[in-house]
Amino acid sequence: MRARVHITLKSGVLDPQGEAIRHALGALGFDGVERVRQGKVIELELADADPEAARARVREMCEKLLANTVIENYQIEIL
C-alpha cells in the first residue's frame, strides 16, 4: 500500500522559498504571479493491508518526524 503526504506551511508563516520562486518566475518573464507557497510531498510504501491502520501510522509519522506541526500542515492520501 502507498501513502502520499502533502506538507505545506501554515497560513501566516513566512515562506522565503516561495518568495524566491515567485521572484525567479518574474525574472523569467512569467508576469502576474502574485504569491507562491512552496511545500513538499513524501511518498511511502507500506506493508499495511488495512487503509485505516495505514492512515493512523502515517499520521503518527507526521506528528513525530515528517512534518513540523508548529509551522506546517499535512494531508495524507492512502493510494
C-alpha positions in Angstrom: 0.0 0.0 0.0 1.2 3.5 -0.8 0.7 6.7 1.1 1.4 10.2 0.0 1.8 13.1 2.4 1.4 16.7 1.3 3.1 19.1 3.6 2.6 22.9 3.4 3.3 25.9 5.6 0.5 27.1 7.8 -1.2 30.3 6.8 0.7 33.3 8.2 4.1 31.6 8.2 6.6 33.4 6.0 7.8 31.3 3.0 11.2 32.6 1.8 11.5 29.8 -0.7 8.1 30.6 -2.2 9.1 34.2 -2.4 12.3 33.3 -4.2 10.4 31.2 -6.7 7.9 34.0 -7.3 10.8 36.4 -7.9 12.6 33.9 -10.3 9.4 33.4 -12.3 9.0 37.1 -12.7 12.7 37.3 -13.9 11.9 34.6 -16.5 9.0 36.6 -17.9 6.1 34.9 -16.1 4.3 38.0 -15.0 1.2 38.1 -12.8 2.3 35.5 -10.3 1.4 37.3 -7.1 2.1 34.6 -4.5 3.9 31.3 -4.3 3.8 28.8 -1.4 6.3 26.0 -1.5 5.7 22.6 0.1 6.8 19.1 -0.1 5.4 15.7 -1.0 6.5 12.4 0.7 5.6 9.0 -0.7 5.7 5.9 1.5 5.5 2.2 0.6 3.7 0.5 3.5 3.2 -3.2 4.4 -0.2 -2.4 6.0 -3.2 -4.1 4.4 -5.8 -2.0 6.2 -6.1 1.5 4.9 -7.3 3.0 8.3 -4.3 1.3 10.1 -2.0 2.7 7.4 -3.5 6.2 7.8 -3.1 6.1 11.6 0.6 5.0 11.2 1.3 7.7 8.7 -0.4 10.3 10.9 1.9 9.2 13.8 4.9 9.5 11.4 3.9 13.0 10.5 3.4 14.1 14.1 6.8 12.6 15.2 9.0 13.3 12.2 7.7 14.1 8.8 6.0 17.5 9.5 6.9 20.3 11.8 3.4 20.7 13.2 4.2 24.1 14.8 4.5 25.7 11.3 3.3 23.0 8.9 0.0 21.4 7.9 -0.1 17.9 6.4 -2.7 16.0 4.3 -2.5 12.2 4.0 -3.6 10.2 0.9 -3.8 6.4 1.0 -3.3 5.2 -2.5 
